[in-house]
Amino acid sequence: MTYDLIIRGARVVTGAEVVECDIGIREGRINALGQDLGPADEVIDATGLIALPGGIDSHVHIAQPSGPGIEMADDFASATRSAACGGNTTVMPFCLPEDGVTLRQAVNDYHAKADGQCHVDVSFHLIIKDTDAQTLGQDLPALFAAGYTSFKVFMTYAGLALSDREILDVMDVAKAHNAMVMVHAENEDAIEFLRDKAEASGNTGPVHHARTRPIPVEREATHRAISLAEIAGVPLTIVHVSNGAALEEITRARRRGLKVFAETCPQYITLTADDLDRAGFEGAKYVCSPPPRDSAEQAAIWAGLEQGDFDLFSSDHCPFRFADSAGKDAQGARATFRNIPNGIPGVETRLPILFSEGVMKGRITLPRFAAITATNHARLYGLAARKGAICVGADADIALWDPNLTKPIRQTDLHHGSDYTPWEGFEVTGWPVRTLLRGQTVAKDGEIVGAATGDYLSRSAPEFLI
């Protein structure tokens, strides 16, 4: 038996185990794991490297409408190029309808942006901003049947935030179709109250973005989202959890038997609100929602990662250019934090940061790293049959890591469309040196290899809901 490719000599992370074995690949899928697999058309000598499932980043924003005069820094070509160089093989961006556009038309428009541009596989979450009869009664059921099996709702942002009743209506549709509901949990009324007070007092610099979105704003909304899900009888995922109090709401709900899943991001283990307090306008580079907290909350998030309270580690990649009037330096942004576009780039640095700070510092194991960066994403979002694990029958989506490679994060080395990284100079030990998508090398030594060959992935119902 001849394989198309054999990866030899790596330490392979397979589920709960780390074993030294060869990986035999045929027709884009993993066909065998073992020793002395025989001949192959191509052999990769991976001695000294670690083979991990290609990362799945299930929380990214790409080419998303961002308001009048504002443009995201990444299209699908640059975002997926960046993702591949960071050890990812699948990304899951959000499809947001523009005003007056139906959800189904928005999906068609979003596909047009992505088709033929992607260096990794992609699949779309749906953002629900309208709860009219067509959206709830026609578009959502039809799109679920077509493989769009996760819906996101917002509790903040003017024009996006839904009322409690509207969230319940969306959850009711999700329950009928076994879809996953994702919630951005921050209390918009409380934020608006605090923003008005800050501006009235002349507190308008970037740091006041963080100070007007304090922990109680997130904690209350998390509790309310869980309560609504309990009323509707649906599981849900709370995205980008930034602090211990919000996580406590989630763990308390789990103790009551509720299915609540938790996601966090690199900014909540490495950045703090002090980064928004840098001189001049520099703090705008770190404006995201929820904002970074402080060292005590970083410790609480690390405890949740170490103890298994978090199911997902995503980037919340939401890139804008800093020196650009269509980006962070938008009209009015220097006058008040209210006008600074929310979001930071991070799809390429997500995995190296967690590998270095988590695995290399002994906080989490390699299997735990694989679970929260790939395997659980596939299970929660309906891709488990194909993605997220190194096992026989799965797509040969594999990232080879050099655990001894140490170098700082530099904007000049990254591939996103933004003109900065929040982690400039942050030293990382352990980098992906080769990324394979269905057995084909798409990135090597920090550079893209070959043309854009990523596919769109239709998804089944989340595994944890069945």
Summary of the structure (lengths in Angstrom):
residues: 466
radius of gyration: 21.2
end to end distance: 37.5
largest distance: 74.3
contacts: 1737
relative contact order: 0.18
helix: 34%
strand: 23%
